[in-house]
Amino acid sequence: MKSLAGYFFAAVVLSAIAFVLGSYQTDVYRKLLLWITLALSYNFLFGVSGQVAFSHFTFYGIGAYSIVILTTQLQWPLPLAIVAAVLICVVAALVVAIPATRLEGFYLALATLAFAQLFVVLLNEGGSVTGGTGGLANYRIPEIAGLRITGPWYTIVIVVLMLGTLAVLWRLERSHFGRACRAVRDNPEAAAAMGVDPRRTRIIAYVISSALAGLAGMVYAFVDNTVNPVIFGLENAFLLLFMVIIGGSGSHAGAVIGAVLLYLMPFVLSPLIGHHHALVFGLVMVLAVLFQPQGLIGLWHSLRDRRAASAGRSTP
């Protein structure tokens, strides 16, 4: 009950913020919430199950394009289109995961990187279906029961999605399956000896996280009412990986911290140093990998443990 009340309180506060911001600030805020949602689901794939994949942002794009094509070109009702888009993401994830999870480490990363690049090529060459290089634009979110959710009210949808993703992953991580994912990540041979099927575990983790990314993409599609191939390119795929690494892989709080820091960094640094903020970004990434591989959340835990140890020594 306390957990449910906490989620409700967080939903009210996070949603209310959109009603006191200007239009530009609201747009930045909504996209920040979507980046946090993506970082949470990618953290489960990378940090918990140990799969280095660059296709997460691709499924974000699959969800976005699927919902737009189904609702605008095929004129499907929104609820039916959402179900169909989720199924498309699941099928696509299975097509990628079944062969790709036979690979490990560097080779898995290369396979998913190739899939991500292929998706961008298909979008650019998709003609009227995908809109080509210009993408799809000038559409509106369909009405549900005669109502169309727009403006700050749409932020509530994003907040619910983010908190729902967090709740699902929190329970999943603490389940038997979550423990199996960590076991496969740490030592696949030992996990297999304990009765865990490493390949099946990786496939399920990949499909779940990809479906969550697809759901986020569906919600994103109606933020700007435009989707184009540039948005779902490899640059953002790497940025998502960096968010999880800098924040602290394997931790929900780390994923949130990393997403907030790296998404807002250009907005803070660009007015001060212009395009040179990319150099600062690179420097932060290198320093994090070299000196704090557990990320910012790991640094926080270290400081907390030292303070607790110091307090324990000072107690008579």
C-alpha positions in Angstrom: 0.0 0.0 0.0 2.8 2.4 0.9 4.4 1.7 -2.5 1.2 2.4 -4.3 0.7 5.6 -2.4 4.3 6.6 -3.3 3.8 6.0 -7.0 0.5 8.0 -6.9 2.2 10.9 -5.1 5.1 10.9 -7.5 2.7 10.8 -10.5 0.8 13.8 -9.1 4.0 15.8 -8.5 5.7 15.0 -11.8 2.5 15.7 -13.7 1.9 19.0 -12.0 5.3 20.3 -13.0 4.1 20.4 -16.7 1.3 22.8 -15.8 3.7 25.5 -14.4 6.2 25.4 -17.2 6.2 27.3 -20.5 5.6 25.5 -23.8 9.4 25.1 -24.5 10.2 24.0 -21.0 7.3 21.5 -21.1 8.6 20.0 -24.3 12.1 19.5 -22.8 10.6 18.1 -19.6 8.5 15.5 -21.5 11.4 14.3 -23.5 13.5 14.1 -20.4 10.9 11.8 -18.9 11.0 9.7 -22.0 14.8 9.4 -21.8 14.5 8.3 -18.2 12.0 5.7 -19.2 14.3 4.4 -21.9 17.3 4.4 -19.6 15.4 2.4 -17.0 14.5 -0.3 -19.5 17.9 -0.4 -21.1 19.5 -0.6 -17.6 17.6 -3.9 -17.2 19.0 -5.2 -20.5 22.5 -4.0 -20.0 23.0 -3.6 -16.3 20.9 -6.5 -15.0 21.1 -9.1 -17.7 24.5 -8.0 -19.0 23.7 -7.7 -22.7 25.6 -5.0 -24.6 23.1 -4.2 -27.3 22.7 -1.1 -29.5 19.2 -1.9 -30.7 17.3 -0.4 -27.8 16.7 2.9 -29.5 15.7 1.0 -32.6 12.8 -0.5 -30.9 11.9 3.0 -29.7 11.7 3.9 -33.3 9.8 0.7 -34.3 7.1 1.6 -31.7 6.9 5.2 -32.8 6.6 4.4 -36.6 4.3 1.5 -36.0 1.7 3.5 -34.0 1.8 6.4 -36.5 1.4 4.1 -39.6 -1.4 2.1 -38.0 -3.4 5.0 -36.8 -2.9 7.5 -39.7 -2.4 5.4 -42.8 -4.4 2.3 -41.9 -6.9 4.2 -39.7 -6.9 1.7 -36.9 -8.4 2.6 -33.5 -5.8 3.7 -31.1 -6.2 0.8 -28.5 -6.0 -1.8 -31.3 -3.0 0.0 -32.8 -1.2 0.0 -29.5 -1.7 -3.8 -29.1 -0.6 -4.4 -32.7 2.5 -2.2 -32.3 3.5 -4.0 -29.1 3.2 -7.3 -31.0 5.4 -5.9 -33.8 8.1 -5.0 -31.3 7.9 -8.4 -29.6 8.1 -10.2 -33.0 11.0 -8.0 -34.1 12.8 -8.6 -30.8 12.4 -12.3 -31.2 13.8 -12.2 -34.7 16.8 -10.4 -33.4 17.3 -12.1 -30.1 17.0 -15.7 -31.1 20.1 -15.6 -33.3 21.9 -12.7 -31.6 21.8 -14.2 -28.1 24.0 -17.1 -29.3 26.7 -14.4 -29.4 28.3 -12.7 -26.4 30.1 -9.4 -25.7 31.6 -7.7 -28.7 29.9 -9.9 -31.2 26.4 -9.3 -29.7 27.1 -5.6 -29.8 28.0 -5.8 -33.5 25.0 -7.8 -34.4 22.6 -5.4 -32.8 24.5 -2.4 -34.2 24.0 -3.8 -37.7 20.3 -4.2 -37.0 20.0 -0.6 -35.8 21.7 0.6 -38.9 19.5 -1.5 -41.1 16.4 0.0 -39.5 17.6 3.5 -40.3 18.2 2.5 -43.9 14.7 1.0 -44.2 13.2 4.2 -42.8 15.1 6.3 -45.4 14.1 4.0 -48.2 10.5 3.4 -47.1 8.9 5.8 -49.5 5.4 7.0 -48.6 5.0 4.4 -45.8 7.8 5.8 -43.7 8.0 9.2 -45.3 11.6 8.6 -46.4 14.3 10.9 -45.1 11.7 13.5 -44.1 9.8 11.1 -41.9 6.1 11.4 -41.1 4.6 14.6 -39.7 1.4 16.7 -39.4 -0.6 14.0 -37.8 -2.5 14.1 -34.5 -3.1 11.7 -31.7 -6.5 9.9 -32.3 -9.5 10.6 -30.1 -10.5 8.2 -27.5 -14.2 8.3 -26.5 -14.4 11.7 -28.2 -11.4 13.1 -26.2 -8.0 14.0 -27.5 -5.2 14.4 -24.9 -2.9 17.2 -25.8 -0.7 19.9 -24.2 0.3 19.6 -20.6 -2.3 16.8 -20.1 -0.2 14.6 -22.4 2.6 14.8 -19.8 0.4 12.7 -17.5 0.5 9.9 -20.1 4.3 10.1 -20.1 4.6 10.2 -16.3 2.3 7.1 -16.0 4.5 5.3 -18.6 7.7 6.1 -16.8 6.4 5.1 -13.4 4.7 2.0 -14.8 8.0 1.0 -16.4 9.8 1.5 -13.1 7.2 -0.6 -11.3 7.4 -3.4 -13.8 11.2 -3.5 -13.7 11.4 -3.2 -10.0 9.2 -6.2 -9.5 10.9 -8.1 -12.3 14.3 -7.5 -11.0 13.3 -8.9 -7.5 11.7 -12.0 -9.0 13.2 -15.4 -9.7 13.7 -14.2 -13.3 15.6 -11.1 -12.2 17.9 -13.2 -10.1 18.4 -15.6 -13.0 19.4 -12.6 -15.2 22.0 -11.5 -12.7 23.3 -15.0 -12.5 23.6 -15.3 -16.2 25.3 -11.9 -16.4 27.9 -12.8 -13.7 28.6 -16.4 -14.6 26.6 -18.2 -17.3 28.3 -21.6 -16.7 27.5 -21.5 -13.0 23.9 -20.3 -13.8 23.4 -23.3 -16.1 24.7 -25.6 -13.5 22.0 -24.3 -11.1 19.3 -25.1 -13.7 19.0 -21.7 -15.4 18.9 -21.6 -19.2 21.2 -18.7 -20.1 20.1 -18.4 -23.7 16.4 -18.4 -22.9 16.9 -16.0 -20.1 18.7 -13.6 -22.4 16.0 -13.8 -25.0 13.2 -13.1 -22.5 15.1 -10.2 -21.0 15.8 -8.8 -24.5 12.1 -9.1 -25.6 10.8 -7.5 -22.4 13.2 -4.5 -22.5 12.6 -4.1 -26.2 8.8 -4.1 -25.8 9.1 -1.4 -23.1 11.2 0.7 -25.4 8.6 0.2 -28.1 5.9 1.5 -25.7 8.0 4.6 -25.0 8.3 5.1 -28.7 4.6 5.0 -29.2 4.2 7.7 -26.5 7.0 9.8 -28.1 5.3 9.7 -31.5 2.6 12.1 -30.3 4.9 14.5 -28.4 6.0 16.5 -31.5 3.6 14.8 -33.9 6.6 14.0 -36.1 9.0 11.0 -36.5 12.0 10.8 -38.8 15.1 8.6 -39.2 17.5 11.0 -37.7 15.9 10.7 -34.3 16.5 7.0 -34.1 20.0 7.0 -35.4 23.1 5.4 -33.8 24.1 8.7 -32.0 21.2 8.4 -29.6 21.8 4.6 -29.1 25.3 5.4 -27.8 24.0 8.2 -25.7 21.6 5.8 -24.0 24.5 3.4 -23.2 26.5 6.3 -21.8 23.6 7.4 -19.6 23.4 4.0 -17.9 27.2 3.7 -17.5 27.7 7.1 -16.0 24.7 6.8 -13.8 25.6 3.3 -12.6 24.6 0.2 -14.5 22.3 -2.2 -12.6 20.7 0.5 -10.6 17.4 2.2 -11.2 18.5 5.3 -9.4 21.7 5.3 -11.5 19.8 5.1 -14.8 17.7 8.1 -13.7 20.7 10.1 -12.6 22.6 9.3 -15.8 19.6 10.2 -18.0 19.0 13.5 -16.3 22.7 14.5 -16.3 23.5 13.7 -19.9 20.2 14.9 -21.4 20.3 18.3 -19.6 24.1 18.8 -20.0 23.9 20.4 -23.5 21.2 22.8 -22.3 23.4 24.0 -19.5 26.8 24.0 -21.2 25.8 25.2 -24.7 25.1 28.8 -23.6 28.5 28.9 -21.8 30.9 27.1 -24.3 28.8 26.6 -27.4 29.3 23.3 -29.3 32.4 22.6 -27.2 30.0 20.9 -24.7 30.7 17.7 -26.7 34.3 17.8 -25.5 33.0 18.1 -21.9 30.7 15.2 -22.5 33.5 13.0 -23.8 35.8 14.0 -20.9 33.0 13.0 -18.4 32.6 9.7 -20.1 36.3 8.9 -20.0 36.8 9.9 -16.4 33.7 7.9 -15.3 35.1 4.7 -17.0 38.6 5.2 -15.7 38.0 6.3 -12.1 34.4 5.4 -11.3 33.3 2.4 -13.3 30.3 1.8 -11.0 28.9 5.2 -12.0 27.7 8.1 -9.9 25.4 5.9 -7.9 28.5 3.8 -7.0 30.3 6.9 -5.9 27.3 7.8 -3.7 27.3 4.4 -2.1 31.0 4.6 -1.4 30.6 7.9 0.3 27.7 6.6 2.3 29.6 3.6 3.4 32.6 5.6 4.4 30.4 8.0 6.4 28.7 5.0 8.2 32.1 3.5 8.9 33.4 6.7 10.3 30.4 7.2 12.5 30.8 3.6 13.7 34.4 4.2 14.7 33.5 7.5 16.5 30.8 5.7 18.6 32.3 4.8 22.1 
